[in-house]
Amino acid sequence: MRRIPASERAPAAPPEVFRTVVICTGNVCRSRMAEQLLRARAEKFAPALAERLQIRSAGVEALHGASMDPYAALLSRHHGGDPAAHRAKQLTAPMVAGADLVLTAAAEHRAAAVRLVSRAASRTFMLTEFAALLDDVADRLPVLPQQWSGWPVSLRLSWIIAQAGRRRGLTPASEPRPEGIVDPYQRDDTVYRVCSRQIVHTVDRIHRASLRLSERIGERTGELLPLERPRPRRGAQPRSPARAGGSDRCSSTPMWPAHWASTRWCSYRWPHREWWGITLCSPSAGSCCTCWP
């Protein structure tokens, strides 16, 4: 049996803490934004679960000690993240070894993490890849272990991550090949916006897949992961962005259970701004009917 070097040993942590590390190149744009949005979604829709999550970020060639890129910070804040007091950190072997889940912006970052700690390969994913695999696990949930009910939340999450790893190469042919998050650093503002849209879409897809997983597990065990669905603002009036000069598009992935076939997750764009909300559309409609921003 290979002796694990001290540099690869996971730091001691309470067993109830589920640790996630998000990786990019400099740790000033992509990984930091993804970290902040993942944390924001957890705190908003799963506050009980968020207390058991530790989400960090690092860079394979980090601008060590640098603050977050100003425009990336602005976009993160716009989408609900909190970029305050960020300082870039260099990725280390103990970070990877101690993580229950490693998410990367692109394929080269996944390769760098696995080079540091080879045994982390099974729990290291590109962000877009992980979202697709989690969706697939939600569609094809395997038989739960007999001891599931006695497991802490962190162990249940680790089991779900293991199932996602086993689905590599087995996703439907209709699923596009996962792509890396574009690097916006010191590039045009348009690239920053493309990057933020990729991250927001991916984080929201992870959230939706998590909700579906929770529902399917709940059907089998009577227990749900502590997740909540997003709700429209109280008092918000439905309106049609297409009629107000904006454009709209609905995702092909249902946001709600199948028996609510007319309800879908929607994003739509007003001039100079993109919104996310809930839409009530006929499945055969060509565009959104009503949305709550």
C-alpha positions as CSV (number, residue, x, y, z in Angstrom):
1,M,0.0,0.0,0.0
2,R,1.4,3.4,-1.0
3,R,2.2,5.7,1.9
4,I,0.4,9.0,1.5
5,P,2.9,11.9,1.7
6,A,2.3,14.5,4.4
7,S,1.7,17.1,1.7
8,E,-1.3,15.1,0.4
9,R,-3.0,14.4,3.7
10,A,-6.3,16.1,4.3
11,P,-6.3,18.6,7.1
12,A,-8.5,17.6,10.1
13,A,-12.0,18.9,9.9
14,P,-15.4,18.1,11.5
15,P,-17.0,15.1,9.6
16,E,-20.2,17.1,9.1
17,V,-18.4,19.7,7.0
18,F,-18.6,19.1,3.2
19,R,-15.6,20.9,1.6
20,T,-15.6,22.2,-2.0
21,V,-12.7,23.9,-3.8
22,V,-13.2,25.9,-7.0
23,I,-10.1,26.3,-9.2
24,C,-9.1,28.6,-12.1
25,T,-5.8,30.2,-13.2
26,G,-5.3,33.4,-11.2
27,N,-8.2,33.2,-8.6
28,V,-9.3,36.7,-9.4
29,C,-12.2,36.1,-11.8
30,R,-13.8,32.7,-12.6
31,S,-13.2,30.6,-9.5
32,R,-13.9,33.4,-7.2
33,M,-17.1,34.3,-8.9
34,A,-18.3,30.7,-9.0
35,E,-17.4,30.3,-5.3
36,Q,-19.4,33.4,-4.3
37,L,-22.4,32.4,-6.4
38,L,-22.4,28.8,-5.1
39,R,-22.2,30.1,-1.5
40,A,-25.0,32.7,-2.2
41,R,-27.3,30.1,-3.6
42,A,-26.7,27.7,-0.7
43,E,-27.3,30.5,1.9
44,K,-30.4,31.7,0.2
45,F,-32.1,28.4,-0.7
46,A,-30.6,25.9,1.7
47,P,-29.5,27.9,4.9
48,A,-29.5,24.7,7.0
49,L,-27.2,23.0,4.5
50,A,-25.0,26.0,4.0
51,E,-23.9,25.8,7.6
52,R,-22.3,22.4,6.7
53,L,-20.6,23.6,3.5
54,Q,-17.2,25.0,3.2
55,I,-16.6,26.6,-0.2
56,R,-13.2,28.0,-1.1
57,S,-11.4,28.9,-4.3
58,A,-7.8,29.0,-5.5
59,G,-5.7,29.4,-8.6
60,V,-3.1,27.1,-10.3
61,E,-1.0,30.2,-11.0
62,A,-2.6,32.6,-8.5
63,L,-1.9,36.2,-8.3
64,H,-1.2,35.6,-4.6
65,G,-2.7,38.2,-2.4
66,A,-4.4,40.1,-5.2
67,S,-7.9,41.4,-4.8
68,M,-10.7,40.3,-7.1
69,D,-10.8,41.8,-10.6
70,P,-13.0,44.9,-10.3
71,Y,-15.4,44.1,-13.2
72,A,-15.6,40.4,-12.2
73,A,-16.5,41.6,-8.7
74,L,-19.2,43.9,-10.1
75,L,-20.8,41.1,-12.0
76,S,-20.6,38.7,-9.1
77,R,-22.3,41.3,-6.8
78,H,-25.0,41.8,-9.5
79,H,-25.8,38.1,-9.5
80,G,-25.9,37.8,-5.7
81,G,-22.3,37.1,-4.8
82,D,-20.3,38.9,-2.1
83,P,-16.7,39.8,-3.4
84,A,-15.7,41.7,-0.3
85,A,-12.3,41.0,1.3
86,H,-11.1,38.5,-1.4
87,R,-7.4,37.7,-1.7
88,A,-6.2,35.3,-4.3
89,K,-4.7,32.0,-3.1
90,Q,-2.4,29.5,-4.7
91,L,-3.7,26.0,-5.0
92,T,-1.9,23.4,-2.9
93,A,-2.0,19.7,-2.5
94,P,-3.5,19.8,1.0
95,M,-6.4,21.9,-0.4
96,V,-7.1,19.3,-3.1
97,A,-6.6,16.3,-0.7
98,G,-8.9,17.9,1.9
99,A,-11.8,18.6,-0.5
100,D,-14.8,16.4,-0.9
101,L,-15.5,18.1,-4.3
102,V,-13.2,19.9,-6.6
103,L,-14.7,22.1,-9.4
104,T,-12.6,23.7,-12.1
105,A,-13.2,26.4,-14.7
106,A,-11.5,24.4,-17.5
107,A,-9.9,21.1,-18.3
108,E,-6.4,22.3,-17.7
109,H,-7.3,23.2,-14.1
110,R,-8.7,19.7,-13.5
111,A,-5.5,18.2,-14.9
112,A,-3.4,20.5,-12.5
113,A,-5.4,19.4,-9.5
114,V,-5.1,15.7,-10.3
115,R,-1.3,16.1,-10.8
116,L,-1.1,17.5,-7.3
117,V,-3.2,14.7,-5.8
118,S,-3.9,11.8,-8.1
119,R,-6.5,10.1,-5.9
120,A,-8.7,13.1,-6.1
121,A,-9.5,12.4,-9.8
122,S,-12.8,10.8,-9.1
123,R,-14.1,13.8,-7.3
124,T,-12.7,16.5,-9.6
125,F,-14.9,17.9,-12.3
126,M,-15.1,20.9,-14.6
127,L,-18.0,23.1,-13.5
128,T,-20.0,22.5,-16.7
129,E,-19.3,18.8,-16.6
130,F,-20.4,18.5,-13.0
131,A,-23.7,20.3,-13.7
132,A,-24.5,17.9,-16.6
133,L,-23.5,14.8,-14.6
134,L,-25.6,15.9,-11.6
135,D,-28.6,16.3,-14.0
136,D,-28.0,12.8,-15.3
137,V,-27.8,11.4,-11.7
138,A,-31.1,13.1,-10.9
139,D,-32.7,11.4,-14.0
140,R,-31.2,8.0,-13.2
141,L,-30.9,7.9,-9.5
142,P,-29.5,4.5,-8.5
143,V,-30.7,2.4,-5.5
144,L,-29.8,4.2,-2.2
145,P,-27.5,2.4,0.3
146,Q,-29.4,0.6,3.1
147,Q,-27.6,2.8,5.7
148,W,-28.6,6.1,4.0
149,S,-30.9,7.2,6.8
150,G,-28.1,6.9,9.3
151,W,-25.6,8.9,7.3
152,P,-24.7,12.5,8.1
153,V,-25.4,15.1,5.3
154,S,-21.7,15.3,4.3
155,L,-21.6,11.5,3.7
156,R,-24.8,11.6,1.6
157,L,-23.4,14.4,-0.5
158,S,-20.1,12.4,-1.0
159,W,-22.2,9.5,-2.2
160,I,-24.0,11.7,-4.7
161,I,-20.6,13.0,-5.9
162,A,-19.4,9.4,-6.4
163,Q,-22.5,8.6,-8.5
164,A,-21.8,11.7,-10.7
165,G,-18.2,10.4,-11.2
166,R,-19.5,7.1,-12.3
167,R,-21.7,8.7,-15.0
168,R,-18.7,10.1,-16.8
169,G,-18.9,9.1,-20.5
170,L,-22.5,7.8,-20.0
171,T,-24.5,11.0,-20.4
172,P,-27.1,11.1,-23.2
173,A,-25.9,11.8,-26.8
174,S,-28.1,14.9,-26.8
175,E,-26.0,16.4,-24.0
176,P,-23.4,18.8,-25.5
177,R,-19.8,18.2,-24.7
178,P,-18.9,20.2,-21.5
179,E,-16.9,23.4,-22.3
180,G,-14.6,25.4,-20.0
181,I,-15.6,28.8,-18.6
182,V,-14.0,31.4,-20.8
183,D,-11.1,33.4,-19.2
184,P,-12.1,37.1,-19.1
185,Y,-9.0,38.4,-17.3
186,Q,-7.8,41.7,-18.9
187,R,-10.1,41.2,-21.9
188,D,-13.1,43.1,-23.4
189,D,-16.1,43.7,-21.2
190,T,-18.1,41.5,-23.5
191,V,-16.0,38.5,-22.5
192,Y,-16.6,39.3,-18.8
193,R,-20.3,39.2,-19.4
194,V,-20.0,35.9,-21.4
195,C,-18.0,34.4,-18.5
196,S,-20.6,35.5,-15.9
197,R,-23.5,34.1,-17.9
198,Q,-21.7,30.8,-18.2
199,I,-21.1,30.7,-14.4
200,V,-24.6,31.8,-13.5
201,H,-26.2,29.2,-15.9
202,T,-24.0,26.4,-14.5
203,V,-24.6,27.3,-10.9
204,D,-28.3,27.5,-11.5
205,R,-28.2,24.2,-13.3
206,I,-26.5,22.6,-10.3
207,H,-29.1,24.1,-8.0
208,R,-32.0,22.7,-10.2
209,A,-30.4,19.3,-10.4
210,S,-30.0,19.3,-6.6
211,L,-33.7,20.1,-6.1
212,R,-34.7,17.2,-8.4
213,L,-32.3,14.9,-6.6
214,S,-33.8,15.9,-3.2
215,E,-37.3,15.3,-4.5
216,R,-36.5,11.8,-5.9
217,I,-34.6,10.8,-2.7
218,G,-37.6,12.1,-0.7
219,E,-40.0,9.9,-2.7
220,R,-38.0,6.9,-1.7
221,T,-37.0,7.7,1.9
222,G,-39.4,10.4,3.1
223,E,-36.4,12.6,3.8
224,L,-35.4,15.7,1.8
225,L,-32.2,17.5,1.6
226,P,-32.8,20.9,3.2
227,L,-33.3,22.8,-0.1
228,E,-35.9,25.4,-1.1
229,R,-37.2,26.4,-4.5
230,P,-36.7,30.0,-5.6
231,R,-39.9,32.1,-5.2
232,P,-41.0,35.2,-7.0
233,R,-40.8,38.5,-5.0
234,R,-43.9,39.1,-3.0
235,G,-46.2,41.5,-4.8
236,A,-44.3,41.2,-8.1
237,Q,-46.5,41.5,-11.1
238,P,-46.1,39.2,-14.1
239,R,-45.1,41.0,-17.3
240,S,-43.9,40.1,-20.7
241,P,-40.4,41.2,-21.6
242,A,-40.9,40.5,-25.3
243,R,-43.6,43.2,-25.4
244,A,-41.4,45.7,-23.6
245,G,-38.6,45.6,-26.1
246,G,-36.6,42.8,-24.4
247,S,-35.8,39.3,-25.5
248,D,-36.6,36.1,-23.7
249,R,-35.8,32.4,-23.8
250,C,-36.9,29.4,-21.7
251,S,-34.6,26.5,-20.8
252,S,-35.3,23.0,-22.1
253,T,-34.8,21.7,-18.6
254,P,-38.0,21.8,-16.5
255,M,-37.6,23.7,-13.2
256,W,-40.5,22.0,-11.4
257,P,-41.8,18.4,-11.2
258,A,-43.1,16.8,-14.4
259,H,-46.7,17.1,-13.5
260,W,-46.3,20.9,-13.5
261,A,-45.6,20.8,-17.2
262,S,-46.5,24.4,-17.8
263,T,-44.0,25.9,-15.4
264,R,-40.4,26.3,-16.6
265,W,-37.2,28.1,-15.5
266,C,-36.6,31.2,-17.6
267,S,-34.1,33.8,-18.3
268,Y,-34.9,37.0,-20.2
269,R,-33.0,40.1,-21.1
270,W,-34.0,43.7,-20.9
271,P,-31.8,46.4,-22.4
272,H,-28.5,46.4,-20.5
273,R,-29.6,43.8,-18.1
274,E,-30.3,40.1,-17.8
275,W,-32.9,38.7,-15.4
276,W,-33.7,35.3,-14.1
277,G,-37.2,34.4,-13.0
278,I,-40.1,31.9,-13.1
279,T,-42.3,31.8,-16.2
280,L,-45.7,30.2,-16.8
281,C,-45.6,29.0,-20.4
282,S,-47.5,26.6,-22.5
283,P,-45.0,23.8,-23.5
284,S,-46.0,24.5,-27.1
285,A,-45.5,28.3,-26.9
286,G,-42.7,29.7,-28.8
287,S,-41.7,32.3,-26.2
288,C,-42.3,33.1,-22.5
289,C,-45.8,34.3,-21.5
290,T,-45.4,35.8,-18.1
291,C,-42.3,36.2,-15.9
292,W,-41.5,37.5,-12.4
293,P,-38.2,39.3,-12.4
